[in-house]
Amino acid sequence: MTDARTKRTQTLAAAAKAKSQAKSEAAEKAIRTLVKRGEPITFQAVQREANVSHAFLYNHPDLRERIERLRAQTRPVPAPTPPADEQSTLALALTGQITRLKKQHREEVQALRDALEQAHGENLDLRRELARRGGDAAVPQ
């Protein structure tokens, strides 16, 4: 029985190695395809294209290094920052918008609290009325 078990173990190990090799080849092909299309090389893009997991890509140093190198090469150049006066105008406009939205939020939260308080009061009144009428008696509609 030891020979059968050893053979099964060897077969499983060979299958796992073949599967890993197939995934590595799929990842390499995915990288080439993405480069050909001119798409950014990211772990997520390679994962999606090759149908492999992020963990697989991160756990294979050669693939990981290649993706990181290609990703660094294809990073877009950041857009130039606008002049200081445009930045301050934008900042003022956004600050004003945030202030208005915060005020609107506070007012809406307060309205909800008031409505909840009123509903609790009505619920308490109904419970008292139910108790006064005899406890479990059905409330007429």
PyMOL commands that set and color helices and strands:
alter all, ss='L'
color gray80, all
select helices_A, chain A and resi 2-37+43-50+54-59+61-73+84-133
alter helices_A, ss='H'
color red, helices_A
deselect
rebuild
show_as cartoon
